[in-house]
């Protein structure tokens, strides 16, 4: 998925529906897609359940937006966040939105923003309903960011790589992947390769990555313990990889195909 680094992003956080424990990891992830120009977080700040957020807002220059809960059982902060999102949209000062929530109530908002030509990146927990995930251009599970944060920085690295087998990934980013390599995943990869393949069955890896996210916005190799799509592909025996010289220094283009192709 090709995303310009200079995208101006509005970051809107639903404090009621995501934990504050790895806000740093979330902001670092957002920086891959653009530059946050708005950073706002919404809650009824009189509630003790959101008190943990107060300690991290100043450090990350996030503006708290207070909204009292008018009645029990109704989340007035959702409405406040949606109204602000539309105001920001019509201001014309951003190119995309990062919606941080695990709440399906923002499904229609994400859809409306995309209809207006905005890029929409969702951040939420694994429990996030499929409807909201599907409404985003890309959805990132915050559990993989948490796992990456917990990875011990001082762990030793091997200097000699052992021959790779389908069961032995070369590099992982999470201590406990939140997903596993299933027949469904293999079929998704295989079908997507076939959709893009040339007459010899080869598909450019960059195009494959773009198509996978279009088909399944929450697709991310980190969900399966790999920090790159190439490493995920190489770990599955059904696929083969070819690296082709581009004639530009040591740069190589990577192509993949299923092994049953000639």
Secondary structure as UniProt FT lines:
FT   TURN            5..6
FT   STRAND          8..14
FT   TURN            15..16
FT   TURN            21..22
FT   HELIX           23..30
FT   TURN            31..33
FT   STRAND          35..43
FT   TURN            45..46
FT   HELIX           48..53
FT   HELIX           54..57
FT   TURN            58..61
FT   STRAND          63..66
FT   TURN            72..73
FT   HELIX           76..91
FT   STRAND          96..100
FT   HELIX           104..106
FT   HELIX           107..115
FT   TURN            116..117
FT   STRAND          119..124
FT   TURN            126..127
FT   HELIX           130..135
FT   STRAND          138..141
FT   HELIX           142..150
FT   TURN            153..154
FT   TURN            166..167
FT   HELIX           183..196
FT   TURN            199..200
FT   STRAND          203..204
FT   HELIX           205..215
FT   TURN            217..218
FT   HELIX           221..224
FT   HELIX           229..234
FT   TURN            237..238
FT   STRAND          239..245
FT   TURN            249..250
FT   STRAND          252..258
FT   TURN            259..260
//
